């Protein structure tokens, strides 16, 4: 019986690599469980979750054109609620960004854009004010870059 996508089998782990585990299926074919498909929690080392010779329940999640079978252990099991699952360290929520620019050096105080022109101003007046604010920000940025030892042109 040829496996098809969505089938669930009981297989035996025949080999373990750093990127996953090879599983022998009942029909004699072999498939790979990628490290990302081993458990619902973060998997740093495959050996921490499975061992050679262990029987595991796997689900066929893909079959390539060359006949390679992609398997998943975590999709073969009933799903746990999202709050119980652990997430990898790189996917944990980062600290919110502080956009008040207080982390910048004291000589460089960038302020958020706030148009100072009255709301009744014409388009040309608003554009003029925007250009002035923009030029001011660019000059502040250049001054800061020069202080930090930014790009300086050599004279040969």
TITIKOL-274999 format. One record per residue: residue in three letters; y, x, z of N, C-alpha, C, O in turn. Coordinates in steps of 0.2 Angstrom, whole numbers, plus 2048, in hexadecimal, padded with zeros to 3 digits. Atoms other than C-alpha are relative to their C-alpha. Layout:
// TITIKOL-274999
ALAYXZYXZYXZYXZ ...
This chain:
// TITIKOL-274999
UNK7FA804800800800800806804800807808805 UNK7F97FC8018118087FA8057FD8058067F7805 UNK7FB8037FB81E8068088067FE7FC8088017F7 UNK7FA80380382E7FC80380580080680480080C UNK7FA8007FB83F7FC80B8007FA8057FF7F4802 UNK8008057FB83F7F281B7F97FF8047F97FC809 UNK8068007FD82D7F481F800804807803809807 UNK8017FD7FA8287F98317F98028017F57FE800 UNK8067FD80081A8058347FF80380780480580A UNK8027FB7FA81180E8437FE8067FD7F98077F9 UNK8027FA80381182083E80080680580180480B UNK8017FA7FC80D8318458058067FE8058077F8 UNK7FB7FB80281A83F8467FB8077FF7F7809803 UNK8037FA80281384E83D80480780080180C800 UNK7FC7FA80082185A83D8077FF80280A7F9801 UNK7F98017FE83285D8458048067FE80280B7FE UNK7FB7FB80284186683E8067FF8048077FA807 UNK7F98017FD8538688448047FA7FD8087F8800 UNK7FD80680385885A8387FC7F98007FF7F47FE UNK8038067FF84B84D83C7F88018017F6807803 UNK8088007FF83884983D7FD7FD7FA7FF7F87F8 UNK80480280682B8478307FA7FB8037F77FD808 UNK8048047FD8208388337FB7FE7FB7FC7FD7F5 UNK80580280580F83482B7FF7F88017FE7F6807 UNK80180880080D8218277F97FF7FF7F58037FC UNK8078028017FD8188277FD8007F97F78017F8 UNK8037FF8077FB8188147FF8077FE7FD8087F8 UNK8017F98027FB82B8148068037FD8068097FD UNK7F97FD80280D82D80E80480380680280180C UNK7FB7FD7FB81A8378188077FE7FF8097FD7F9 UNK7F980280182C83381B80380480680180780A UNK7FC7FC7FC83A83B8248057FB8048087F7802 UNK7FB8047FC84483483380580580180480A805 UNK7FA7FC80085583C8328028008088017FB80B UNK7FE8007F985C8428438057FA8028057F8808 UNK7FC8067FE8698348427FD7FA8018007F5803 UNK80480680085B8278417FB8008057F77FC806 UNK8057FF7FB85182D8508027FC8067FD7F8808 UNK7FF8047FA85A82485E8077FD80080B8007FC UNK7FA80380086981986280580480480B803803 UNK7FC7FB7FC87082786D8018067FC7FD8077F7 UNK7FF7FA8048778388677FA8048017F7805806 UNK8067FC8008688438628038087FF8058097F9 UNK7FF7F980286C8568647FA8047FE7FB8087FA UNK8077FC80285A85C8637FB7FB7FF7FA7F7804 UNK80680580284C85285B7FB8008057F87FB807 UNK8057FF7FB8408598688017FC8067FC7FB80A UNK7FE8047FA8498508767FE7F97FF7FD7F5804 UNK80180780184483F86E7F97FF7FE7F67FA7FF UNK8078018038338418657FC8078007FF80C801 UNK8047FA80082584D8657FA8007FA7F97FA7F8 UNK8068008058178528587FA7FC8027F87FD808 UNK8068047FE8088468588027FA8037FD7F6804 UNK7FE8077FD8128388608007FB7FB8027FC7F5 UNK8008068048108278598077FC8018097FB806 UNK7FA80480082081E8548007FB7FC7FD7FB7F6 UNK7FE80680482680E84D8068027FB80B8037FE UNK7FB7FE80583081183D8017FB7FB7FD7F77F9 UNK7FE8058068398078308028047FA8068097FB UNK7FE7FC80683B80C81E8077FD7FE8087F77FD UNK7F980280184E80C81B8028027F98078017F6 UNK7FE7FE80784D8148097FA8047FD7F7807801 UNK8057FC80484281B7FC8048037FA8077FF7F6 UNK7FC7FD80584A8287F07FC7FF7F97F67FD7F9 UNK8038008078468297DD7FA8057FF7F68037FC UNK8067FB80083B8387E07FA7FE8057F5801805 UNK8058027FB83182E7ED8008028077FC80080B UNK7FF7FE7F98388357FD8017FA8048057F6802 UNK7FF8067FC83782880B80480280680380780A UNK7FC7FF7FB8458278177FE7FB8057FE7F5804 UNK8028047FB84082082880580080680A804806 UNK7FC8017FA84981A8387FC7FE8067F87F9805 UNK8048027FA8428198498057FB8048037F6806 UNK7FB8047FC8528118518017F97FC8027F4800 UNK8008068038528038447FA7FC8007FA7F67FF UNK8068037FF8407FF8478007FC8077FC7F8808 UNK8008037F98447FA8598057FB80080A7FB7FC UNK7FA8057FF84E7EB85F806803802806808806 UNK7FA7FD7FE8607EF8608027FE8078027F9809 UNK7FD8017F98687F18718077FE7FF80A7FF7FA UNK7F98028008797EB8758048067FF80280B801 UNK7FC7FA8028877F686F803803806804809806 UNK7FE7FD7FA88D7F98817FB8058037FD80A806 UNK8057FC7FD87D8018867FE8067FC7FC80B7FE UNK8017FA80487C80D87780580680180B805803 UNK7FB7FA7FF88381F8798028027F97FF8017F4 UNK7FD7FD80688E82686C80080780080180A805 UNK7FF7F980088F83886680680280380B7FE802 UNK7FA7FE7FD89C84286E8068007FB80C7FE7FC UNK7FB8008058A684485D8027F97FE8077F87FB UNK7FE8068018A683185C8037FC8068067F6805 UNK7FD8037FA8AD82D86D8078007FF80A8037FB UNK7F98018028BE82686D805805803804807809 UNK7FC7FB7FE8CB83386E8067FD8048077F7804 UNK7FA8027FC8DA83387A8057FD7FB8068007F5 UNK7FB8038058E88288728058067FF80780A803 UNK7FB7FB8028F58338698067FE8038087F8803 UNK7FA8017FD9058358718068017FA8078077F8 UNK7FC7FF80691283286380780080280C7FF7FE UNK7F97FF7FF92283586D8028077FF808809801 UNK7FF7F9802921847868802804806806809805 UNK7FE7FC7FA92384D87A7FC8078007FE80B804 UNK8047FA80091685A8768038067FC80080B7FC UNK7FD7FB80492186386A80580580480780380A UNK7FB7FC7FC92C8728708067FD8018097F97FD UNK7FA8037FE93C86E8788058007FB80A7FC7FB UNK7FB7FF80594687586A7FF7FB7FA8047FB7F5 UNK80180480693F86885E7FE7F98027F97F7804 UNK8008077FE9428568638017FB7FA8067FA7F8 UNK80080580593D84B8558007F98037FC7F7807 UNK8008077FE9428398577FE7FB7FB7FE7FD7F5 UNK80380580593A82A84F8067FD7FC80C7FD7FE UNK7FB8028059448238408027F98037FF7F4804 UNK7FD8077FE9508158468068007FC80B8047FD UNK7FA80080495D8108398057FE8058057F9809 UNK7FA8017FC96E8108418057FC7FC80A7FA7FF UNK7FB8048049768068337FF7F98027FA7F7804 UNK8008077FE97A7F48377FB7FC7FB7FA7FE7F5 UNK80480480496E7E78308037FD7FA8007FB7F5 UNK7FD80380597B7E08258028057FA8058037F5 UNK7FE7FA80597D7F181B7FC7FF7FA7F77FC7F9 UNK80380180797A7F18097FA8057FF7F980A803 UNK8067FC80296B7FA8018028078007FF80C802 UNK7FD7F98019768097FC802803807800809808 UNK7FE7FD7FA97C80B80E7FA8028047F9807808 UNK8077FF7FD96A80A8157FD8067FD7FA80A801 UNK8037FA80496481780880480680280180B804 UNK7FC7FA7FE97382380D7FE8028077FD808808 UNK8017FF7F996F82181F7F98038017F7808804 UNK8077FE80095C82481C8008087FD7FD80C800 UNK8007F980396083481180380580680180A806 UNK7FD7FC7FB96B83B81F7FB8018067FA807808 UNK8057FF7FB95E83882C7FA8057FE7F8809802 UNK8057FC8039518408218028077FF7FE80B801 UNK7FE7F980195B84F81D8008038077FF809808 UNK8007FE7F995E8518307F98028037F8807806 UNK8077FF7FD94B8508347FD8067FC7FA80A7FF UNK8037FA80494785D82680380680280080B803 UNK7FD7FA7FE95486982C7FD8028077FC808809 UNK8037FF7FA94D86783E7F98037FF7F7808803 UNK8067FE80293C86A8378008077FE7FC80B800 UNK7FF7F980294187A82E80280580580080A806 UNK7FE7FB7FB94A88183D7FA8018057F9807807 UNK8067FF7FB93A87E8487FB8057FC7F8809800 UNK8057FC80392F88683B8038088007FF80C800 UNK7FD7FA80093B89583A7FF8048077FE809807 UNK8017FE7F993A89784D7F98028017F7807805 UNK8077FE7FF92789784C7FD8057FC7F88077FC UNK8027FA8049278A58407FC7FD7F97F78007F7 UNK80380380692389A8318018057FA80280B7FA UNK8007FC8069238A081F8078037FF80C7FF7FF UNK7FA7FC8029308AD81B7FF8047FA7FA8077F9 UNK8017FC8069338B480A801807801806809804 UNK7FF7F98009318C68088058027FA8058007F5 UNK7FB7FE80693E8D07FE7FD8077FF7FC80C803 UNK8037FA8029368DE7F48048057FD80380A7FA 
